[in-house]
Amino acid sequence: MSVDATTYLVSGHRGALSNWFRQYTLVIDPIKGSYTQKNTWFGVFRFKTVHPLPPIKYVLIFRQLFAKCEPCEMGEFEDDGLTWYQVSLVYGRYRRIIVHETRSRKAAFEKATTLGTLLGKKVLDAATNRRSSQWLQPSTSLFIS
């Protein structure tokens, strides 16, 4: 996810669900209150749709394990090829807009914090301890309250 200094656009890439033929990118415009979904098929066909940004409750950091190991603890898969971190915007009751996916824990927390600051929303850490989520320090809004 990157922040453009002139327009304050926030973009993220969905890497875990993407494969060699389909790529997902989401661009959030906090000033206009909209987001754009960009899909690319085979690197050639490009589609994009613009949606209004719903009232966001908070930013969520979630850890997803894509390989199953019954006797293993989630902590054993901290930063390896089996674990992906998702940064999402939560709205409505439990609806989510997945903004970014990465294998790096540090990158996920940096991006969630940036997004939370730009939108003026709290960040919920559900990646560190899946049984006990924690709120990260509140941020102040730059654009949307």
HELIX and SHEET records of a PDB file:
HELIX    1   1 MET A   74  PHE A   77  5                                   4    
HELIX    2   2 ARG A  105  LEU A  119  1                                  15    
SHEET    1   A 5 SER A   2  VAL A   3  0                                        
SHEET    2   A 5 VAL A  10  ARG A  14 -1                                        
SHEET    3   A 5 ARG A  22  ASP A  29 -1                                        
SHEET    4   A 5 SER A  34  TRP A  41 -1                                        
SHEET    5   A 5 PHE A  45  PRO A  52 -1                                        
SHEET    1   B 5 ARG A  95  THR A 102  0                                        
SHEET    2   B 5 THR A  83  TYR A  91 -1                                        
SHEET    3   B 5 ILE A  56  LEU A  65 -1                                        
SHEET    4   B 5 VAL A 123  ASP A 125  1                                        
SHEET    5   B 5 GLN A 134  TRP A 135 -1                                        
END                                                                             
